[in-house]
Amino acid sequence: MSKQSRTAGAIAWMAHNPVAANLIMIVLMAGGLITARTIKQEVFPDFDLDMVTVTVPYPGASPAEVEQGIILAIEENVRGLEGVDEVTSRAGEGSGTVTVELLDGADPQKLYQDVQQAVERITTFPDDAEEPQIALAARKREVLDVALYGDVPETVLRDLADVVREQLLQSPDITQVDLSGVRDYEITISVSRHALRKYNLTIADVAGRIGALATELPGGGIKTSRGEILVRMKERRDTGSQFAELPIVTTNDGTVVRLGEIAEIVDGFEESDRFAEFDGKRAVLFDVYRVGKQTPISVSNAATKIIAEINASLPPTVRLAVRRDSSDNFRQRADLLLRNGALGLCLVMLTLGLFLEIRLAFWVMMGIPISFLGGMALMPYFGLSINMISMFGFLIALGIVVDDAIVVGENVYDHHQRGEGFLRAATIGTREVVVPVT
């Protein structure tokens, strides 16, 4: 049976069942219009990475030492776990990373717990190695990449970055903003050898004293007649000036020697060879992400508005600029789809209306939005979303639907002119559509 015969047969069935045909049309259009406002929008479709990463910092170690002391021990313990497909490792200067890939169908949470338990059982890590960092890999949906840059000291730029991040997060359309290209805060305490000898101290004595005094610990609770009172020791220090007031030793004459008297304390940043620049100036980068049902366009619009307001209040030597906006690609693809859809409707209407009949052109044209709205109504039930790939599919389908609409319209009109077997079908309102039966 040819495609035209099948099409004519379907039209004939609708002619015999006008109520069912009209009801299907209304359901498809209503469902598509309702779903279009609630369907998930994203630049690219979500997918699970199905990987567990284990990172162990080993300060001062060479890649060979990291491989021997960290990588090999982890690989030996995780390779035989159930659900593991492949184990890859990377040894670098000062740290090592092991990536465990899952088999298809394996439970990520269960494997994450198995990897965590396997790594915790390792007792052969070097003494200088830090605690392993185990994470279930997840793909973040980045929308904007923003840079805060200027000719100001790094401390000023970092303080401004914290303020900018808080202002971005105050928007209800922005949930997650991460900083990158920045060094972590670090307080450096340098004790001279002369001061250690003068007060008969060692580095371990000073470090132990600082650790004992600059701490915050829970102390349990005390039950009273009015309820339970929680006890907590709050001696945390956050700045160099606060550390300078810590008492380190008491001399024989009762004089209290504080840390600031025997050490040089500097509020600064950790030593790192990595830094960010933008337009030739020191910069702090912000990564703005889409979370949940947020759309790329809504996140971009909210961030762009806030960035304009922040730039108006920043000093002249500091600027905030958008480096990359992935929502632009999403917006351009959506605009292209809408423009092509409008052109397809006009093409069908003009082609069939000028050379055939206006009534026939209108009802053939209506098949295009009905088919697309019907497709959108079913997308959530199949876990689909509006993204770059699905819109590309819509663009391809649009060309096919427009071409078929013109061909079917011409075929119907040709049968009508030759008077070959027609049935009259009731339609919406007072209109009637004449269709062929073959």
Secondary structure, DSSP 8 states (H G I E B T S, - for coil): --HHHHHHHHHHHHHH-HHHHHHHHHHHHHHHHHHHHHS-B-SS------EEEEEEE-TT--HHHHIIIIIHHHHHHHTTSTTEEEEEEEEETTEEEEEEEE-TT--HHHHHHHHHHHHHT---S-TT----EEEE----EEEEEEEEEESS-HHHHHHHHHHHHHHHHTSTT--EEEEES---EEEEEEE-HHHHHHTT--HHHHHHHHHHHS-EEEEEEEEETTEEEEEEEE----SHHHHHT-EEEE-TTS-EEEHHHHEEEEEEE---S--EEETTEEEEEEEEEE-TT--HHHHHHHHHHHHHHHHHHS-TTEEEEEEEETHHHHHHHHHHHHHHHHHHHHHHHHHHHHHS-HHHHHHHHHHHHHHHHHHHHHGGGGT--BSHHHHHHHHHHHHHHHHHHHHHHHHHHHHHHHT-SEEEEE-STT-EEEEE--
